[in-house]
Amino acid sequence: MPDEEPDFCSLCPASGAPRPPKPNQETEPNKSTAPPSDERPDLQWIACHKCDNWFHSVCVISGEFKSSLPDELLAEVDASGEGVWYDWASRVDRW
């Protein structure tokens, strides 16, 4: 990761950076709620080995580039129970 966090992820939807879903308080009463709308979630970044651009890991795994990730990593994400919010980017330095 560069010294300074990138400002732009070209995979983000037009509505802006993704935000974690709020937990369902009926099924997950002990989970804290998502951060207030004025706070940015702590998104993980990952570099593309082809273009050297940086992207949010959640944007990569929830978009058209999901198929570029190894099957073993996708299986780990599925098994985590966290879905696209699983911190898979810390397991690889570039994709």
Contact map, one row per residue, 1 for C-alpha under 8 A:
11111000000000000000000000000000000000000000111000000000000000000000000000000000000000000000000
11111100000000000000000000000000000000000000000000000000000000000000000000000000000000000000000
11111000000000000000000000000000000000000000000000000000000000000000000000000000000000000000000
11111100000000000000000000000000000000000000000000000000000000000000000000000000000000000000000
11111110000000000000000000000000000000000000000000000000000000000000000000000000000000000000000
01011111100000000000000000000000000000000000000000000100000000000000000000000000000000000000000
00001111100000000000000000000000000000000000000000000000000000000000000000000000000000000000000
00000111110000000000000000000000000000000000000000000010000000000000000000000000000000000000000
00000111111100000000000000000000000000000000000000000111000000000000000000000000000000000000000
00000001111100000000000000000000000000000000000000000010000000000000000000000000000000000000000
00000000111110000000000000000000000000000000000000000011001100100000000000000000000000000000000
00000000111111111100000000000000000000000000000000000001001000000000000000000000000000000000000
00000000001111111100000000000000000000000000000000000000000000000000000000000000000000000000000
00000000000111110000000000000000000000000000000000000000000000000000000000000000000000000000000
00000000000111111000000000000000000000000000000000000000000000000000000000000000000000000000000
00000000000111111100000000000000000000000000000000000000000000000000000000000000000000000000000
00000000000110111110000000000000000000000000000000000000000000000000000000000000000000000000000
00000000000110011111000000000000000000000000000000000000011000000000000000000000000000000000000
00000000000000001111100000000000010000011000000000000000000000000000000000000000000000000000000
00000000000000000111110000000000010000001000000000000000000000000000000000000000000010000000000
00000000000000000011111000000000010000000000000000000000000000000000000000000000000000000000000
00000000000000000001111100000000110000000000000000000000000000000000000000000000000000000000000
00000000000000000000111110011011110000000000000000000000000000000000000000000000000000000000000
00000000000000000000011111111000000000000000000000000000000000000000000000000000000000000000000
00000000000000000000001111111110000000000000000000000000000000000000000000000000000000000000000
00000000000000000000000111111000000000000000000000000000000000000000000000000000000000000000000
00000000000000000000000111111000000000000000000000000000000000000000000000000000000000000000000
00000000000000000000001111111110000000000000000000000000000000000000000000000000000000000000000
00000000000000000000001111111110000000000000000000000000000000000000000000000000000000000000000
00000000000000000000000010011111000000000000000000000000000000000000000000000000000000000000000
00000000000000000000001010011111100000000000000000000000000000000000000000000000000000000000000
00000000000000000000001000000111110000000000000000000000000000000000000000000000000000000000000
00000000000000000000011000000011111000000000000000000000000000000000000000000000000000000000000
00000000000000000011111000000001111100000000000000000000000000000000000000000000000000000000000
00000000000000000000000000000000111111111000000000000000000000000000000000000000000000000000000
00000000000000000000000000000000011111100000000000000000000000000000000000000000000000000000000
00000000000000000000000000000000001111110000000000000000000000000000000000000000000000000000000
00000000000000000000000000000000001111110000000000000000000000000000000000000000000000000000000
00000000000000000000000000000000001111111000000000000000000000000000000000000000000000000000000
00000000000000000010000000000000001011111100000000000000000000000000000000000000000000000000000
00000000000000000011000000000000001000111110000000000000000000000000000000000000000000000000000
00000000000000000000000000000000000000011111000000000000000000000000000000000000000000000000000
00000000000000000000000000000000000000001111100000000001110000000000000000000000000000000000000
00000000000000000000000000000000000000000111110000000001110000000000000000000000000000101000000
10000000000000000000000000000000000000000011111000000111100000000000000000000000000000001000000
10000000000000000000000000000000000000000001111100000111100000000000000000000000000000001000111
10000000000000000000000000000000000000000000111110011110000000000000000000000000000000000000111
00000000000000000000000000000000000000000000011111111110000000000000000000000000000000000000011
00000000000000000000000000000000000000000000001111110000000000000000000000000000000000000000011
00000000000000000000000000000000000000000000000111110000000000000000000000000000000000000000000
00000000000000000000000000000000000000000000000111111000000000000000000000000000000000000000000
00000000000000000000000000000000000000000000001111111100000000000000000000000000000000000000000
00000000000000000000000000000000000000000000001100111110000000000000000000000000000000000000000
00000100100000000000000000000000000000000000111100011111000000000000000000000000000000000000000
00000001111000000000000000000000000000000000111100001111101100000000000000000000000000000000000
00000000101100000000000000000000000000000011110000000111111100000000000000000000000000000000000
00000000000000000000000000000000000000000011110000000011111110000000000000000000000000111000000
00000000000000000100000000000000000000000011000000000001111111000000000000000000000110000000000
00000000001100000100000000000000000000000000000000000011111111100000000000000000000000000000000
00000000001000000000000000000000000000000000000000000011111111111100000000000000000000000000000
00000000000000000000000000000000000000000000000000000000111111111100100000000000000100000000000
00000000000000000000000000000000000000000000000000000000011111111100000000000000000100000000000
00000000001000000000000000000000000000000000000000000000001111111100000000000000000000000000000
00000000000000000000000000000000000000000000000000000000000111111110000000000000000000000000000
00000000000000000000000000000000000000000000000000000000000111111111100000000000000000000000000
00000000000000000000000000000000000000000000000000000000000111111111100000000000000000000000000
00000000000000000000000000000000000000000000000000000000000000011111110000000000000000000000000
00000000000000000000000000000000000000000000000000000000000000001111110000000000000000000000001
00000000000000000000000000000000000000000000000000000000000010001111111011000000000000000000001
00000000000000000000000000000000000000000000000000000000000000000011111111000000000000000000000
00000000000000000000000000000000000000000000000000000000000000000000111111100000000000000000000
00000000000000000000000000000000000000000000000000000000000000000000011111110000000000000000000
00000000000000000000000000000000000000000000000000000000000000000000111111111000000000010000000
00000000000000000000000000000000000000000000000000000000000000000000111111111100000000000000000
00000000000000000000000000000000000000000000000000000000000000000000001111111110000000000000000
00000000000000000000000000000000000000000000000000000000000000000000000111111111000000000000000
00000000000000000000000000000000000000000000000000000000000000000000000011111111111101010000000
00000000000000000000000000000000000000000000000000000000000000000000000001111111111000000000000
00000000000000000000000000000000000000000000000000000000000000000000000000111111100000000000000
00000000000000000000000000000000000000000000000000000000000000000000000000011111111001000000000
00000000000000000000000000000000000000000000000000000000000000000000000000001111111001000000000
00000000000000000000000000000000000000000000000000000000000000000000000000001101111111000000000
00000000000000000000000000000000000000000000000000000000000000000000000000001101111111000000000
00000000000000000000000000000000000000000000000000000000010011000000000000001000011111000000000
00000000000000000001000000000000000000000000000000000000010000000000000000000000011111100000000
00000000000000000000000000000000000000000000000000000000000000000000000000001001111111110000000
00000000000000000000000000000000000000000001000000000000100000000000000000000000000011111110000
00000000000000000000000000000000000000000000000000000000100000000000000010001000000001111111000
00000000000000000000000000000000000000000001110000000000100000000000000000000000000000111111100
00000000000000000000000000000000000000000000000000000000000000000000000000000000000000111111100
00000000000000000000000000000000000000000000000000000000000000000000000000000000000000111111100
00000000000000000000000000000000000000000000000000000000000000000000000000000000000000011111111
00000000000000000000000000000000000000000000011000000000000000000000000000000000000000001111111
00000000000000000000000000000000000000000000011110000000000000000000000000000000000000000001111
00000000000000000000000000000000000000000000011110000000000000000001100000000000000000000001111
